[in-house]
Amino acid sequence: MIFRMRTNVLPVVRFIGQIAYHQGWKHFERKADEFIVYVIKKGDMYIEEDGVRYHLRKKDIFFFEPGKVHKGYKSASCEYFHIHFSSLVLKELEFNNDSDLVNELRRRRYIATTSNCLSSELPNDSTCFLPKQYSLEHIDYYSNKLKECINNYEIRIENYKEIISTELLNLLIRISREFASDIIESSSNQISKPLHKATEVLDYINSEYTNKLTGEIIGEHFDSNYDYLNRCFKQLTGHTIINYVNMLRISKAKELILTTNMKFTEIAYLVGIDNPYYFSRLFKQHAGCTATDYYNNTMLHP
């Protein structure tokens, strides 16, 4: 089961805590009128919700739904975090098949990774996808964040519930991204080879654009013919590899112009362009004005 959650609305946390049962324990029966999230830190929990049985293990996160009866069906020792919250924007979502989910997650990931980071518009709509049960890779990170939330809940300084609710939203978004990455990676063998190769090139460029990138370097890195990679990449993005690299570099240069006092030659070097004259020509080509005009228009005359 998959949930869709709008990320522009805060969940409202009512209660948060941590419980450890070192002896065998079976969950009591309950029907809540709110969402409850369990994060299993240690041990096992055997839980049944509306007649469906689940085995929760260390690192698992699980969403109990409002209005559904849940109870334990087997005793076990367990240490877990629990978060009780209400949300009108967390809804169950049905996909016709697994490929629909994969395609949607891949589409959203592509839009995000190719978006203009300086734009005031969000690259995707304000939603994320969450599985009902999922194993967290970085359990220590989530445990530490949840302990901070519990501490805020217990000391009850002003705005403590807003802080906890904001942190819960942050954690849920991170979990959604982990989940999406797992789905995309596991589906790589099911999609066409050209699309998979183009996605790999896109990820590589987004992380390596500050370094020297040529057709030869990219071809050697992927042990593939560069012309073939270029065709795959254009099919995915609508741009050639070099054109996308230049677009990305100028986008990052704009960001540095707006946020630092560095000279243009320094900015050019930081975005992977050694030649300042080439940087000037490239900037005007992609921005429609010189770097100086861009600075004057945005910083001096906003």
C-alpha positions as CSV (number, residue, x, y, z in Angstrom):
1,M,0.0,0.0,0.0
2,I,1.2,3.5,-0.9
3,F,0.2,6.8,0.6
4,R,0.3,10.2,-1.1
5,M,1.0,13.2,1.2
6,R,1.0,16.8,0.4
7,T,4.2,18.4,1.7
8,N,2.9,22.0,1.8
9,V,0.7,21.1,4.8
10,L,2.1,20.2,8.2
11,P,1.0,17.1,9.9
12,V,-0.2,17.9,13.5
13,V,1.7,15.8,16.1
14,R,-0.4,15.1,19.2
15,F,1.9,12.7,21.0
16,I,5.4,11.2,20.6
17,G,7.4,8.8,22.6
18,Q,9.8,5.8,22.9
19,I,8.9,2.4,24.4
20,A,11.1,-0.6,25.2
21,Y,9.8,-4.0,26.1
22,H,12.7,-6.3,27.0
23,Q,10.4,-9.3,27.8
24,G,7.9,-10.8,25.5
25,W,5.1,-8.4,24.8
26,K,2.0,-8.5,22.6
27,H,0.4,-5.2,21.4
28,F,-3.0,-4.4,23.0
29,E,-6.1,-4.0,20.8
30,R,-6.9,-0.4,19.7
31,K,-8.8,1.6,17.1
32,A,-7.3,5.0,16.8
33,D,-8.9,8.1,15.3
34,E,-5.5,9.4,14.0
35,F,-2.4,8.2,12.1
36,I,0.2,6.5,14.3
37,V,3.7,5.8,13.0
38,Y,6.0,3.2,14.6
39,V,9.7,3.1,14.0
40,I,11.3,-0.1,15.2
41,K,14.7,0.5,16.8
42,K,15.3,-3.1,18.1
43,G,13.6,-6.4,18.2
44,D,10.4,-7.5,16.5
45,M,6.7,-6.6,16.6
46,Y,3.9,-8.8,15.3
47,I,0.9,-6.7,14.5
48,E,-2.5,-7.2,12.9
49,E,-4.5,-4.4,11.3
50,D,-8.0,-5.0,10.0
51,G,-7.2,-8.8,9.8
52,V,-3.9,-8.3,7.9
53,R,-0.8,-9.5,9.7
54,Y,2.5,-7.7,9.6
55,H,5.9,-8.6,11.0
56,L,7.8,-5.5,11.9
57,R,11.6,-5.8,12.3
58,K,14.5,-3.5,13.3
59,K,14.6,-0.4,11.0
60,D,11.0,-0.8,9.9
61,I,8.6,2.2,9.8
62,F,4.9,1.4,9.8
63,F,1.8,3.5,9.4
64,F,-1.3,2.7,11.3
65,E,-4.4,4.2,9.7
66,P,-7.3,5.9,11.6
67,G,-10.4,3.9,12.0
68,K,-8.8,0.5,11.6
69,V,-8.4,-1.9,14.5
70,H,-4.9,-3.1,15.3
71,K,-3.6,-5.6,17.8
72,G,-0.7,-7.9,18.4
73,Y,-0.8,-11.6,17.4
74,K,2.5,-12.8,18.9
75,S,4.7,-11.9,21.8
76,A,8.2,-10.5,21.3
77,S,10.7,-8.0,22.8
78,C,10.7,-4.7,21.0
79,E,12.0,-1.1,21.3
80,Y,10.2,1.5,19.1
81,F,9.3,5.1,18.6
82,H,5.7,6.1,18.2
83,I,4.3,9.3,16.7
84,H,0.6,10.1,16.9
85,F,-0.5,12.7,14.4
86,S,-3.5,14.0,12.3
87,S,-3.3,14.8,8.7
88,L,-6.0,15.6,6.1
89,V,-3.5,15.4,3.3
90,L,-2.2,11.8,3.8
91,K,-4.3,9.6,1.6
92,E,-4.2,6.0,0.4
93,L,-3.3,5.9,-3.3
94,E,-4.0,3.1,-5.8
95,F,-1.8,2.4,-8.8
96,N,-3.1,0.2,-11.6
97,N,0.2,-1.8,-11.5
98,D,3.8,-1.5,-10.3
99,S,5.0,0.0,-13.5
100,D,2.7,3.0,-13.0
101,L,4.3,3.7,-9.7
102,V,7.8,3.3,-11.2
103,N,7.1,5.6,-14.1
104,E,5.6,8.3,-11.8
105,L,8.6,8.2,-9.4
106,R,11.1,8.2,-12.3
107,R,9.2,11.2,-13.9
108,R,9.3,13.2,-10.7
109,R,13.0,12.4,-10.1
110,Y,13.9,13.5,-13.6
111,I,11.9,16.8,-13.3
112,A,13.7,17.5,-9.9
113,T,17.2,16.7,-11.2
114,T,16.8,18.8,-14.3
115,S,15.0,21.7,-12.7
116,N,16.3,25.3,-12.4
117,C,17.4,25.7,-8.8
118,L,17.0,29.5,-9.0
119,S,13.4,29.4,-10.0
120,S,10.8,30.4,-7.4
121,E,8.5,27.6,-8.6
122,L,8.6,24.1,-7.2
123,P,9.9,21.6,-9.7
124,N,7.2,19.1,-8.7
125,D,3.8,19.4,-7.2
126,S,3.8,19.4,-3.4
127,T,3.4,15.7,-2.8
128,C,5.4,12.7,-1.9
129,F,4.8,9.0,-1.8
130,L,5.1,6.8,1.3
131,P,4.9,3.0,1.7
132,K,2.8,1.6,4.6
133,Q,5.8,-0.5,5.7
134,Y,9.4,0.2,4.8
135,S,12.9,-0.6,6.1
136,L,14.9,2.5,6.8
137,E,18.6,2.4,5.7
138,H,19.9,5.0,8.2
139,I,18.0,4.0,11.4
140,D,20.5,5.8,13.6
141,Y,19.9,9.1,11.9
142,Y,16.1,8.7,12.3
143,S,16.5,7.6,15.9
144,N,18.5,10.7,16.8
145,K,16.0,13.0,15.1
146,L,13.1,11.3,16.9
147,K,14.9,11.6,20.3
148,E,15.3,15.3,19.6
149,C,11.6,15.5,19.0
150,I,10.8,13.6,22.2
151,N,13.0,16.0,24.1
152,N,11.1,19.0,22.6
153,Y,7.9,17.3,23.5
154,E,8.9,16.7,27.1
155,I,10.4,20.2,27.9
156,R,7.4,21.9,26.2
157,I,8.9,25.3,25.4
158,E,6.9,27.6,23.3
159,N,6.2,26.4,19.7
160,Y,7.4,22.9,20.6
161,K,4.6,21.2,18.7
162,E,5.3,23.2,15.6
163,I,9.0,22.1,15.8
164,I,8.0,18.5,16.2
165,S,5.5,18.6,13.4
166,T,8.0,20.3,11.1
167,E,10.6,17.7,11.9
168,L,8.1,14.9,11.3
169,L,7.3,16.3,7.8
170,N,11.1,16.5,7.1
171,L,11.6,12.9,8.1
172,L,8.6,11.7,6.0
173,I,10.0,13.5,3.0
174,R,13.4,11.9,3.5
175,I,11.8,8.5,3.8
176,S,9.8,9.2,0.6
177,R,13.0,10.0,-1.2
178,E,14.7,6.8,0.1
179,F,11.7,4.8,-1.0
180,A,11.7,6.4,-4.5
181,S,15.5,5.8,-4.9
182,D,15.0,2.1,-4.0
183,I,12.1,1.7,-6.4
184,I,14.0,3.5,-9.3
185,E,17.2,1.5,-8.7
186,S,15.4,-1.8,-8.5
187,S,13.5,-1.1,-11.7
188,S,16.6,-0.3,-13.7
189,N,16.7,-3.8,-15.2
190,Q,13.1,-3.5,-16.3
191,I,13.4,-0.3,-18.3
192,S,15.0,0.1,-21.6
193,K,18.8,0.1,-21.7
194,P,19.1,3.5,-23.5
195,L,16.8,5.2,-20.8
196,H,18.8,3.6,-18.0
197,K,22.1,4.7,-19.5
198,A,20.8,8.2,-20.0
199,T,19.7,8.4,-16.4
200,E,23.1,7.3,-15.3
201,V,24.8,10.0,-17.4
202,L,22.4,12.6,-16.0
203,D,23.3,11.6,-12.4
204,Y,27.0,11.6,-13.3
205,I,26.9,15.1,-14.8
206,N,24.9,16.6,-11.9
207,S,27.6,15.5,-9.5
208,E,30.7,16.0,-11.7
209,Y,29.9,19.2,-13.6
210,T,32.6,21.2,-11.7
211,N,35.3,18.9,-13.1
212,K,36.6,18.7,-16.7
213,L,34.0,16.9,-18.8
214,T,34.7,16.0,-22.4
215,G,33.1,13.4,-24.7
216,E,36.2,11.3,-24.3
217,I,36.1,11.4,-20.5
218,I,32.4,10.6,-20.3
219,G,32.7,7.8,-22.8
220,E,35.6,6.3,-20.8
221,H,33.7,6.6,-17.6
222,F,30.8,4.6,-18.9
223,D,32.9,2.4,-21.1
224,S,30.5,3.3,-24.0
225,N,30.6,5.1,-27.3
226,Y,30.0,8.8,-26.6
227,D,27.8,9.3,-29.6
228,Y,25.5,6.5,-28.4
229,L,25.4,8.1,-24.9
230,N,24.6,11.5,-26.5
231,R,21.7,10.0,-28.4
232,C,20.3,8.3,-25.3
233,F,20.7,11.5,-23.3
234,K,19.0,13.7,-25.8
235,Q,16.1,11.3,-26.0
236,L,15.6,11.6,-22.2
237,T,16.3,15.3,-21.7
238,G,15.9,17.0,-25.1
239,H,19.4,18.3,-24.8
240,T,22.8,17.1,-25.9
241,I,25.2,16.2,-23.1
242,I,27.5,19.2,-23.7
243,N,24.6,21.6,-24.0
244,Y,23.1,20.3,-20.7
245,V,26.5,20.6,-19.0
246,N,26.8,24.2,-20.1
247,M,23.2,25.0,-19.0
248,L,23.9,23.5,-15.6
249,R,27.2,25.4,-15.2
250,I,25.6,28.7,-16.1
251,S,22.7,28.0,-13.7
252,K,25.2,27.4,-10.9
253,A,27.1,30.5,-11.9
254,K,24.0,32.6,-11.6
255,E,23.5,31.1,-8.1
256,L,27.0,32.1,-7.1
257,I,26.6,35.6,-8.5
258,L,23.5,36.1,-6.4
259,T,24.9,34.7,-3.2
260,T,28.6,35.6,-3.1
261,N,31.0,38.5,-3.7
262,M,33.4,36.4,-5.8
263,K,34.9,37.6,-9.0
264,F,33.5,36.2,-12.2
265,T,36.8,34.4,-12.9
266,E,36.5,32.6,-9.6
267,I,32.9,31.7,-10.3
268,A,33.8,30.4,-13.7
269,Y,36.5,28.2,-12.2
270,L,34.2,26.8,-9.5
271,V,31.6,25.8,-12.0
272,G,34.1,24.0,-14.2
273,I,35.2,26.6,-16.8
274,D,38.9,27.5,-16.8
275,N,38.8,30.1,-19.5
276,P,37.1,33.4,-18.4
277,Y,36.6,34.5,-22.0
278,Y,34.8,31.2,-22.8
279,F,32.7,31.7,-19.6
280,S,31.7,35.2,-20.7
281,R,30.6,33.9,-24.1
282,L,28.8,30.9,-22.7
283,F,27.0,33.0,-20.0
284,K,25.7,35.4,-22.6
285,Q,24.6,32.5,-24.8
286,H,22.5,30.9,-22.1
287,A,21.5,33.8,-20.0
288,G,20.8,36.3,-22.8
289,C,23.1,38.9,-21.2
290,T,26.6,39.3,-19.9
291,A,27.4,38.3,-16.3
292,T,27.9,41.9,-15.4
293,D,24.5,42.9,-16.8
294,Y,22.9,39.9,-14.9
295,Y,24.5,41.1,-11.7
296,N,23.3,44.7,-12.2
297,N,19.8,43.7,-13.2
298,T,19.3,41.3,-10.3
299,M,21.3,42.8,-7.5
300,L,21.3,46.5,-8.1
301,H,17.9,46.8,-9.7
302,P,15.8,43.9,-8.4
